[in-house]
């Protein structure tokens, strides 16, 4: 790749980044909301209250909106597991994208 092609490639990547940035910023807000939700669900599921309610689940009419009930055995547990898996995957991505000028692709020809 010659210097001109290399610069154009970097320009194109920058343009792609600029288009992606608003989505990534929204993703952060989504992650924050998701963390708030899961903190509350975890506290509920981990409490003695959940077990007592679980044992009386057939006494309640719950509008689950097509989802599993929070009083089912695995719904919240699975959600916590899914959150953990996503968090781990995101952490691996972030760990592999730390800025390191030594690792950046450089043109083979002198500029």
N, CA, C and O atoms as a MOPAC input file, in Angstrom:
PM7 MOZYME 1SCF
protein

 N      0.85600 1    -1.16700 1     0.00000 1
 C      0.00000 1     0.00000 1     0.00000 1
 C      0.90700 1     1.23700 1     0.00000 1
 O      1.80100 1     1.36700 1     0.83700 1
 N      0.66100 1     2.13500 1    -0.94900 1
 C      1.49300 1     3.33900 1    -0.97700 1
 C      0.94100 1     4.37500 1     0.01300 1
 O     -0.12600 1     4.18500 1     0.59600 1
 N      1.66200 1     5.43600 1     0.18600 1
 C      1.31500 1     6.44300 1     1.18600 1
 C     -0.05600 1     7.05200 1     0.92000 1
 O     -0.83500 1     7.24700 1     1.85300 1
 N     -0.36000 1     7.35300 1    -0.32900 1
 C     -1.66600 1     7.93500 1    -0.68000 1
 C     -2.80100 1     6.97900 1    -0.28600 1
 O     -3.79500 1     7.40100 1     0.30500 1
 N     -2.64700 1     5.70500 1    -0.61400 1
 C     -3.66400 1     4.71300 1    -0.27100 1
 C     -3.81100 1     4.58200 1     1.24400 1
 O     -4.91700 1     4.44500 1     1.76600 1
 N     -2.68700 1     4.62800 1     1.92800 1
 C     -2.70100 1     4.52200 1     3.38600 1
 C     -3.45800 1     5.69700 1     4.00800 1
 O     -4.29600 1     5.50200 1     4.88900 1
 N     -3.16300 1     6.90500 1     3.55400 1
 C     -3.85100 1     8.08600 1     4.07600 1
 C     -5.34300 1     8.00200 1     3.79000 1
 O     -6.15900 1     8.32100 1     4.65400 1
 N     -5.70600 1     7.57400 1     2.58200 1
 C     -7.11900 1     7.45600 1     2.23400 1
 C     -7.80800 1     6.40700 1     3.10100 1
 O     -8.94400 1     6.59300 1     3.53700 1
 N     -7.11100 1     5.31500 1     3.34000 1
 C     -7.67300 1     4.27300 1     4.20200 1
 C     -7.95100 1     4.83800 1     5.59300 1
 O     -9.00800 1     4.58300 1     6.16900 1
 N     -7.00400 1     5.60300 1     6.13100 1
 C     -7.18700 1     6.19600 1     7.45500 1
 C     -8.32700 1     7.21500 1     7.43800 1
 O     -9.09100 1     7.30600 1     8.39800 1
 N     -8.44500 1     7.98500 1     6.34500 1
 C     -9.54300 1     8.94600 1     6.21200 1
 C    -10.88600 1     8.22900 1     6.19300 1
 O    -11.84000 1     8.66600 1     6.83700 1
 N    -10.95700 1     7.12900 1     5.45400 1
 C    -12.19300 1     6.35000 1     5.37900 1
 C    -12.55500 1     5.75600 1     6.73500 1
 O    -13.72600 1     5.73300 1     7.11500 1
 N    -11.55000 1     5.27700 1     7.46200 1
 C    -11.80600 1     4.74400 1     8.80300 1
 C    -12.30700 1     5.84400 1     9.73200 1
 O    -13.20500 1     5.61600 1    10.54300 1
 N    -11.72800 1     7.03200 1     9.61400 1
 C    -12.17300 1     8.16500 1    10.42400 1
 C    -13.63600 1     8.50100 1    10.11700 1
 O    -14.42700 1     8.76000 1    11.02400 1
 N    -13.97800 1     8.49500 1     8.83900 1
 C    -15.36700 1     8.74900 1     8.43800 1
 C    -16.31400 1     7.69500 1     8.99600 1
 O    -17.41200 1     8.01600 1     9.45000 1
 N    -15.88700 1     6.44600 1     8.96000 1
 C    -16.69000 1     5.36500 1     9.52300 1
 C    -16.86500 1     5.57600 1    11.03300 1
 O    -17.95600 1     5.37900 1    11.56800 1
 N    -15.78800 1     5.97700 1    11.71100 1
 C    -15.85000 1     6.24900 1    13.15500 1
 C    -16.86600 1     7.36400 1    13.44800 1
 O    -17.66500 1     7.25200 1    14.37700 1
 N    -16.83000 1     8.43900 1    12.64900 1
 C    -17.73700 1     9.56100 1    12.86600 1
 C    -19.20300 1     9.13000 1    12.74200 1
 O    -20.06000 1     9.63700 1    13.46600 1
 N    -19.48900 1     8.21200 1    11.84300 1
 C    -20.85900 1     7.69300 1    11.69300 1
 C    -21.24100 1     6.78200 1    12.85400 1
 O    -22.40000 1     6.75000 1    13.26900 1
 N    -20.28000 1     6.05500 1    13.36700 1
 C    -20.51500 1     5.08900 1    14.43700 1
 C    -20.62700 1     5.74500 1    15.81200 1
 O    -21.32500 1     5.23400 1    16.68800 1
 N    -19.94900 1     6.86400 1    16.00100 1
 C    -19.85000 1     7.50700 1    17.30900 1
 C    -21.19800 1     7.77200 1    17.98400 1
 O    -21.32700 1     7.45700 1    19.16700 1
 N    -22.20700 1     8.32900 1    17.31200 1
 C    -23.48700 1     8.56100 1    17.98700 1
 C    -24.13200 1     7.25800 1    18.49700 1
 O    -24.77900 1     7.25300 1    19.54400 1
 N    -23.95400 1     6.18300 1    17.76800 1
 C    -24.49600 1     4.88500 1    18.19700 1
 C    -23.77200 1     4.38900 1    19.44500 1
 O    -24.39500 1     3.84500 1    20.35600 1
 N    -22.46500 1     4.57600 1    19.48200 1
 C    -21.69400 1     4.16400 1    20.65000 1
 C    -22.06400 1     5.00200 1    21.87100 1
 O    -22.16000 1     4.48400 1    22.98300 1
 N    -22.27000 1     6.29300 1    21.65600 1
 C    -22.67400 1     7.15800 1    22.76700 1
 C    -24.03900 1     6.74900 1    23.30800 1
 O    -24.24300 1     6.73000 1    24.52200 1
 N    -24.96900 1     6.42300 1    22.42400 1
 C    -26.28400 1     5.94800 1    22.86800 1
 C    -26.14200 1     4.62100 1    23.59300 1
 O    -26.85000 1     4.35900 1    24.56600 1
 N    -25.23800 1     3.79400 1    23.12400 1
 C    -25.00700 1     2.50400 1    23.75500 1
 C    -24.57700 1     2.66700 1    25.20600 1
 O    -24.96300 1     1.87200 1    26.06200 1
 N    -23.78500 1     3.68900 1    25.48500 1
 C    -23.36600 1     3.93300 1    26.87000 1
 C    -24.58400 1     4.23500 1    27.73900 1
 O    -24.70700 1     3.71000 1    28.84500 1
 N    -25.47700 1     5.07400 1    27.23900 1
 C    -26.70300 1     5.38500 1    27.98700 1
 C    -27.54100 1     4.12400 1    28.17500 1
 O    -28.12200 1     3.91900 1    29.24000 1
 N    -27.60700 1     3.28600 1    27.15500 1
 C    -28.35100 1     2.02700 1    27.26100 1
 C    -27.71900 1     1.11600 1    28.30400 1
 O    -28.43000 1     0.48600 1    29.08800 1
 N    -26.38700 1     1.04100 1    28.32300 1
 C    -25.69100 1     0.21800 1    29.31400 1
 C    -25.96200 1     0.73900 1    30.72200 1
 O    -26.16000 1    -0.04600 1    31.65000 1
 N    -25.97200 1     2.06600 1    30.88200 1
 C    -26.24500 1     2.64000 1    32.20500 1
 C    -27.65600 1     2.27700 1    32.66800 1
 O    -27.85300 1     1.88900 1    33.81900 1
 N    -28.62400 1     2.40200 1    31.78400 1
 C    -30.00600 1     2.05200 1    32.13800 1
 C    -30.10200 1     0.55800 1    32.42200 1
 O    -30.75200 1     0.14500 1    33.38200 1
 N    -29.45700 1    -0.24800 1    31.58900 1
 C    -29.46100 1    -1.69100 1    31.80800 1
 C    -28.87600 1    -2.06600 1    33.15000 1
 O    -29.38400 1    -2.96400 1    33.82200 1
 N    -27.80600 1    -1.38400 1    33.55200 1
 C    -27.17800 1    -1.66600 1    34.84600 1
 C    -28.12000 1    -1.31400 1    35.99000 1
 O    -28.19800 1    -2.04300 1    36.97900 1
 N    -28.83000 1    -0.20700 1    35.85900 1
 C    -29.80700 1     0.18400 1    36.88600 1
 C    -30.91500 1    -0.86600 1    37.00800 1
 O    -31.29700 1    -1.26000 1    38.11000 1
 N    -31.41300 1    -1.30200 1    35.87300 1
 C    -32.47400 1    -2.31400 1    35.85700 1
 C    -31.98900 1    -3.60500 1    36.51100 1
 O    -32.66300 1    -4.16900 1    37.37300 1
 N    -30.80800 1    -4.06500 1    36.08800 1
 C    -30.31100 1    -5.34400 1    36.59800 1
 C    -29.96700 1    -5.27000 1    38.08100 1
 O    -30.08600 1    -6.27000 1    38.78900 1
 N    -29.54700 1    -4.11500 1    38.55900 1
 C    -29.26900 1    -3.96400 1    39.99200 1
 C    -30.55000 1    -4.19300 1    40.78900 1
 O    -30.53700 1    -4.86800 1    41.81800 1
 N    -31.64600 1    -3.63100 1    40.31100 1
 C    -32.92500 1    -3.80800 1    40.99300 1
 C    -33.42600 1    -5.24700 1    40.89200 1
 O    -33.90800 1    -5.80900 1    41.87500 1
 N    -33.31400 1    -5.83800 1    39.70800 1
 C    -33.75000 1    -7.23000 1    39.54500 1
 C    -32.90100 1    -8.18200 1    40.37400 1
 O    -33.42100 1    -9.14200 1    40.94300 1
 N    -31.61100 1    -7.92700 1    40.44700 1
 C    -30.72400 1    -8.77500 1    41.25000 1
 C    -31.09900 1    -8.69600 1    42.72900 1
 O    -31.16000 1    -9.71500 1    43.41800 1
 N    -31.35000 1    -7.47400 1    43.21100 1
 C    -31.74000 1    -7.31000 1    44.61700 1
 C    -33.05800 1    -8.03500 1    44.88400 1
 O    -33.20700 1    -8.68100 1    45.92100 1
 N    -33.99800 1    -7.93700 1    43.97500 1
 C    -35.29000 1    -8.61800 1    44.11400 1
 C    -35.10000 1   -10.13200 1    44.13100 1
 O    -35.60400 1   -10.82200 1    45.01600 1
 N    -34.36800 1   -10.63500 1    43.14500 1
 C    -34.18700 1   -12.08200 1    42.99000 1
 C    -33.37000 1   -12.67100 1    44.14400 1
 O    -33.57500 1   -13.82700 1    44.51300 1
 N    -32.46400 1   -11.90400 1    44.70700 1
 C    -31.60200 1   -12.38400 1    45.78900 1
 C    -32.25400 1   -12.27800 1    47.16100 1
 O    -31.70900 1   -12.77300 1    48.14800 1
 N    -33.39700 1   -11.64800 1    47.22800 1
 C    -34.02800 1   -11.41200 1    48.52800 1
 C    -34.87900 1   -12.60700 1    48.95900 1
 O    -35.35700 1   -13.36700 1    48.11600 1
 N    -35.06500 1   -12.77200 1    50.25400 1
 C    -35.97400 1   -13.81100 1    50.75800 1
 C    -37.40500 1   -13.57300 1    50.26600 1
 O    -38.19000 1   -14.51200 1    50.13400 1
 N    -37.72900 1   -12.32200 1    50.00100 1
 C    -39.06300 1   -11.98100 1    49.49900 1
 C    -39.35800 1   -12.71200 1    48.19000 1
 O    -40.47000 1   -13.20100 1    47.98800 1
 N    -38.35800 1   -12.78700 1    47.29300 1
 C    -38.58600 1   -13.44100 1    46.00400 1
 C    -39.01800 1   -14.88600 1    46.21600 1
 O    -39.97500 1   -15.33800 1    45.58600 1
 N    -38.33800 1   -15.61500 1    47.08200 1
 C    -38.67100 1   -17.01000 1    47.32200 1
 C    -40.09200 1   -17.14600 1    47.87200 1
 O    -40.83400 1   -18.04300 1    47.46900 1
 N    -40.46000 1   -16.27100 1    48.77500 1
 C    -41.81900 1   -16.30900 1    49.32300 1
 C    -42.85300 1   -16.04000 1    48.22900 1
 O    -43.88800 1   -16.70300 1    48.16600 1
 N    -42.56600 1   -15.06800 1    47.37600 1
 C    -43.47800 1   -14.76300 1    46.27000 1
 C    -43.50400 1   -15.89100 1    45.24400 1
 O    -44.55900 1   -16.22100 1    44.70300 1
 N    -42.36000 1   -16.47100 1    44.98300 1
 C    -42.26300 1   -17.59600 1    44.04700 1
 C    -43.17200 1   -18.73500 1    44.49400 1
 O    -43.86200 1   -19.34200 1    43.67400 1
 N    -43.17200 1   -19.02300 1    45.78600 1
 C    -43.98800 1   -20.11000 1    46.31700 1
 C    -45.48200 1   -19.80700 1    46.21800 1
 O    -46.30900 1   -20.71800 1    46.27200 1
 N    -45.82400 1   -18.53100 1    46.07400 1
 C    -47.23100 1   -18.13200 1    45.95600 1
 C    -47.54200 1   -17.59100 1    44.55400 1
 O    -48.54500 1   -16.90000 1    44.37400 1
 N    -46.72400 1   -17.88600 1    43.58900 1
 C    -46.82800 1   -17.27600 1    42.25200 1
 C    -48.20500 1   -17.43000 1    41.62600 1
 O    -48.66400 1   -16.53100 1    40.92100 1
 N    -48.87200 1   -18.55500 1    41.87000 1
 C    -50.17500 1   -18.77000 1    41.23500 1
 C    -51.27200 1   -17.90000 1    41.84400 1
 O    -52.40000 1   -17.90800 1    41.35200 1
 N    -50.97000 1   -17.15700 1    42.89000 1
 C    -51.93400 1   -16.23700 1    43.48400 1
 C    -51.95300 1   -14.89400 1    42.76300 1
 O    -52.86000 1   -14.08800 1    42.97200 1
 N    -50.95800 1   -14.65300 1    41.91700 1
 C    -50.80700 1   -13.34200 1    41.29600 1
 C    -51.09900 1   -13.40700 1    39.79900 1
 O    -50.78500 1   -14.38700 1    39.12300 1
 N    -51.70700 1   -12.33400 1    39.30800 1
 C    -51.88600 1   -12.16800 1    37.87000 1
 C    -50.85700 1   -11.13800 1    37.42800 1
 O    -50.93200 1    -9.96700 1    37.79800 1
 N    -49.89900 1   -11.59000 1    36.63700 1
 C    -48.79800 1   -10.72400 1    36.21400 1
 C    -48.88000 1   -10.51700 1    34.71000 1
 O    -48.94000 1   -11.48300 1    33.95000 1
 N    -48.88200 1    -9.26900 1    34.28200 1
 C    -48.83100 1    -8.96300 1    32.84800 1
 C    -47.36400 1    -8.99700 1    32.43900 1
 O    -46.64200 1    -8.01000 1    32.58000 1
 N    -46.94500 1   -10.13300 1    31.93800 1
 C    -45.53000 1   -10.30100 1    31.57700 1
 C    -45.21200 1    -9.76300 1    30.18700 1
 O    -44.06000 1    -9.81600 1    29.75500 1
 N    -46.20000 1    -9.25300 1    29.48900 1
 C    -46.02300 1    -8.66600 1    28.15700 1
 C    -45.28100 1    -9.61100 1    27.21400 1
 O    -44.45500 1    -9.18500 1    26.40600 1
 N    -45.58700 1   -10.88400 1    27.33200 1
 C    -44.97800 1   -11.87800 1    26.45400 1
 C    -43.64100 1   -12.40100 1    26.92600 1
 O    -43.05200 1   -13.26200 1    26.27200 1
 N    -43.14500 1   -11.90100 1    28.05000 1
 C    -41.87800 1   -12.35800 1    28.60400 1
 C    -42.14000 1   -13.40100 1    29.68900 1
 O    -43.27800 1   -13.59400 1    30.11700 1
 N    -41.08800 1   -14.06200 1    30.12000 1
 C    -41.22100 1   -14.95000 1    31.25800 1
 C    -41.54100 1   -14.11600 1    32.48900 1
 O    -41.16700 1   -12.94500 1    32.56100 1
 N    -42.21400 1   -14.69600 1    33.43600 1
 C    -42.53700 1   -14.01300 1    34.68300 1
 C    -41.28100 1   -13.88300 1    35.54900 1
 O    -40.42400 1   -14.76700 1    35.55700 1
 N    -41.18900 1   -12.76900 1    36.27600 1
 C    -40.07800 1   -12.59800 1    37.21100 1
 C    -40.18500 1   -13.57700 1    38.37900 1
 O    -39.25300 1   -13.71200 1    39.17100 1
 N    -41.31800 1   -14.25300 1    38.48100 1
 C    -41.47000 1   -15.26100 1    39.52500 1
 C    -41.21500 1   -16.67300 1    38.99400 1
 O    -41.38700 1   -17.65100 1    39.72200 1
 N    -40.80800 1   -16.78100 1    37.73800 1
 C    -40.40900 1   -18.09600 1    37.24100 1
 C    -39.01800 1   -18.40600 1    37.77800 1
 O    -38.28600 1   -17.50300 1    38.18600 1
 N    -38.66000 1   -19.67600 1    37.77700 1
 C    -37.38000 1   -20.07400 1    38.37000 1
 C    -36.17500 1   -19.43500 1    37.69300 1
 O    -35.21100 1   -19.07500 1    38.36900 1
 N    -36.21100 1   -19.28900 1    36.38000 1
 C    -34.98000 1   -18.93700 1    35.66800 1
 C    -34.97400 1   -17.58700 1    34.96700 1
 O    -33.92300 1   -17.17800 1    34.47300 1
 N    -36.07800 1   -16.88600 1    34.89900 1
 C    -36.12400 1   -15.65700 1    34.09900 1
 C    -35.07500 1   -14.63700 1    34.54900 1
 O    -34.25500 1   -14.20400 1    33.74000 1
 N    -35.09000 1   -14.25700 1    35.80400 1
 C    -34.15500 1   -13.23600 1    36.27800 1
 C    -32.74000 1   -13.79600 1    36.31800 1
 O    -31.78300 1   -13.09200 1    35.99400 1
 N    -32.60300 1   -15.05200 1    36.70900 1
 C    -31.27600 1   -15.67900 1    36.72200 1
 C    -30.65900 1   -15.64200 1    35.31800 1
 O    -29.48900 1   -15.29500 1    35.15800 1
 N    -31.44900 1   -15.99800 1    34.31200 1
 C    -30.95000 1   -15.97000 1    32.93400 1
 C    -30.59300 1   -14.55300 1    32.50300 1
 O    -29.59600 1   -14.34300 1    31.81100 1
 N    -31.40500 1   -13.58000 1    32.91200 1
 C    -31.10700 1   -12.19000 1    32.56500 1
 C    -29.79000 1   -11.74400 1    33.19800 1
 O    -28.98800 1   -11.06300 1    32.55900 1
 N    -29.57100 1   -12.13000 1    34.44800 1
 C    -28.30500 1   -11.79400 1    35.11600 1
 C    -27.12000 1   -12.45700 1    34.42000 1
 O    -26.05800 1   -11.85300 1    34.27200 1
 N    -27.31000 1   -13.68900 1    34.00100 1
 C    -26.25800 1   -14.41400 1    33.28900 1
 C    -25.96800 1   -13.76300 1    31.94000 1
 O    -24.81000 1   -13.61600 1    31.55000 1
 N    -27.03000 1   -13.37200 1    31.23000 1
 C    -26.85700 1   -12.69700 1    29.93500 1
 C    -26.11900 1   -11.37500 1    30.11000 1
 O    -25.23300 1   -11.04600 1    29.32100 1
 N    -26.48400 1   -10.61500 1    31.14700 1
 C    -25.81100 1    -9.34600 1    31.40100 1
 C    -24.32400 1    -9.57700 1    31.67900 1
 O    -23.46900 1    -8.85100 1    31.17200 1
 N    -24.03100 1   -10.57800 1    32.47600 1
 C    -22.63400 1   -10.88800 1    32.79200 1
 C    -21.85600 1   -11.25300 1    31.52100 1
 O    -20.73000 1   -10.79500 1    31.32800 1
 N    -22.45600 1   -12.07200 1    30.66500 1
 C    -21.78600 1   -12.46700 1    29.41500 1
 C    -21.52200 1   -11.25900 1    28.52500 1
 O    -20.43500 1   -11.11900 1    27.96500 1
 N    -22.51900 1   -10.39100 1    28.39700 1
 C    -22.33600 1    -9.19200 1    27.58100 1
 C    -21.28600 1    -8.26900 1    28.17200 1
 O    -20.47000 1    -7.70100 1    27.44600 1
 N    -21.30600 1    -8.12000 1    29.48600 1
 C    -20.32700 1    -7.26700 1    30.15500 1
 C    -18.91400 1    -7.80500 1    29.93600 1
 O    -17.98300 1    -7.04100 1    29.68200 1
 N    -18.76300 1    -9.12200 1    30.03600 1
 C    -17.45900 1    -9.74800 1    29.81600 1
 C    -16.98600 1    -9.53100 1    28.37900 1
 O    -15.82100 1    -9.21200 1    28.13900 1
 N    -17.89900 1    -9.70700 1    27.43200 1
 C    -17.55200 1    -9.51600 1    26.01900 1
 C    -17.16200 1    -8.06000 1    25.75600 1
 O    -16.18500 1    -7.79400 1    25.05500 1
 N    -17.92000 1    -7.12500 1    26.31300 1
 C    -17.60500 1    -5.71600 1    26.13700 1
 C    -16.25400 1    -5.37400 1    26.77500 1
 O    -15.46600 1    -4.61900 1    26.20600 1
 N    -15.99700 1    -5.92900 1    27.94600 1
 C    -14.72200 1    -5.67300 1    28.61700 1
 C    -13.55100 1    -6.18900 1    27.77900 1
 O    -12.50700 1    -5.54100 1    27.70500 1
 N    -13.72100 1    -7.34800 1    27.15200 1
 C    -12.66000 1    -7.88000 1    26.29100 1
 C    -12.41800 1    -6.96900 1    25.10000 1
 O    -11.27400 1    -6.74700 1    24.70500 1
 N    -13.49300 1    -6.44300 1    24.52600 1
 C    -13.34900 1    -5.51700 1    23.39900 1
 C    -12.59700 1    -4.27300 1    23.85100 1
 O    -11.66900 1    -3.82200 1    23.18000 1
 N    -13.00000 1    -3.72500 1    24.98300 1
 C    -12.35500 1    -2.51400 1    25.48900 1
 C    -10.89000 1    -2.76200 1    25.83600 1
 O    -10.03200 1    -1.92100 1    25.56900 1
 N    -10.61000 1    -3.91300 1    26.42900 1
 C     -9.22600 1    -4.23700 1    26.78000 1
 C     -8.34200 1    -4.35400 1    25.54100 1
 O     -7.14500 1    -4.07700 1    25.60400 1
 N     -8.92300 1    -4.76100 1    24.42500 1
 C     -8.15100 1    -4.94600 1    23.19500 1
 C     -8.07800 1    -3.68800 1    22.33600 1
 O     -7.47300 1    -3.71200 1    21.26400 1
 N     -8.68000 1    -2.59700 1    22.78200 1
 C     -8.67000 1    -1.37300 1    21.97500 1
 C     -7.96700 1    -0.22000 1    22.65500 1
 O     -8.10300 1     0.92700 1    22.22900 1
 N     -7.21400 1    -0.50500 1    23.71000 1
 C     -6.46700 1     0.57400 1    24.34700 1
 C     -5.48700 1     1.15500 1    23.33600 1
 O     -4.85900 1     0.41700 1    22.57800 1
 N     -5.35900 1     2.45400 1    23.32800 1
 C     -4.48700 1     3.12500 1    22.36600 1
 C     -3.03100 1     2.77900 1    22.64900 1
 O     -2.52800 1     2.96000 1    23.75800 1
 N     -2.38700 1     2.28600 1    21.63300 1
 C     -0.96400 1     1.96900 1    21.73300 1
 C     -0.31800 1     2.32600 1    20.39900 1
 O     -0.42100 1     1.55800 1    19.44200 1
 N      0.35000 1     3.48900 1    20.31800 1
 C      0.94500 1     3.91800 1    19.05400 1
 C      1.91800 1     2.90300 1    18.46200 1
 O      2.10300 1     2.86800 1    17.24600 1
 N      2.53500 1     2.08600 1    19.29500 1
 C      3.48100 1     1.08700 1    18.81000 1
 C      2.78300 1     0.03500 1    17.94800 1
 O      3.42000 1    -0.57900 1    17.09300 1
 N      1.48400 1    -0.18000 1    18.16200 1
 C      0.77300 1    -1.23200 1    17.44300 1
 C      0.02100 1    -0.72200 1    16.22300 1
 O     -0.57100 1    -1.52200 1    15.49900 1
 N      0.02400 1     0.58600 1    15.97000 1
 C     -0.74800 1     1.10800 1    14.85000 1
 C     -0.09600 1     0.71500 1    13.52900 1
 O      1.12300 1     0.57600 1    13.42500 1
 N     -0.94800 1     0.54100 1    12.52700 1
 C     -0.46400 1     0.17100 1    11.19600 1
 C      0.17700 1     1.40000 1    10.57200 1
 O     -0.43200 1     2.47000 1    10.56000 1
 N      1.37100 1     1.27200 1    10.06400 1
 C      2.06000 1     2.37800 1     9.45800 1
 C      2.38500 1     2.02400 1     8.00700 1
 O      2.52800 1     0.84900 1     7.66700 1
 N      2.50000 1     3.04000 1     7.15600 1
 C      2.82100 1     2.74800 1     5.75400 1
 C      4.21600 1     2.15900 1     5.65100 1
 O      5.10200 1     2.45800 1     6.45200 1
 N      4.38500 1     1.33300 1     4.66600 1
 C      5.67200 1     0.67200 1     4.44800 1
 C      6.69100 1     1.61200 1     3.83600 1
 O      7.89400 1     1.41700 1     4.00500 1
 N      6.22500 1     2.62500 1     3.13000 1
 C      7.14200 1     3.57100 1     2.50500 1
 C      7.34200 1     4.79100 1     3.39200 1
 O      6.45700 1     5.15200 1     4.16900 1
 N      8.48200 1     5.41200 1     3.27900 1
 C      8.72300 1     6.65600 1     4.01800 1
 C      7.82800 1     7.73900 1     3.45200 1
 O      7.53800 1     7.76400 1     2.25600 1
 N      7.39800 1     8.62600 1     4.31800 1
 C      6.48100 1     9.68800 1     3.88400 1
 C      7.24100 1    10.87100 1     3.38900 1
 O      6.64000 1    11.86500 1     2.98200 1

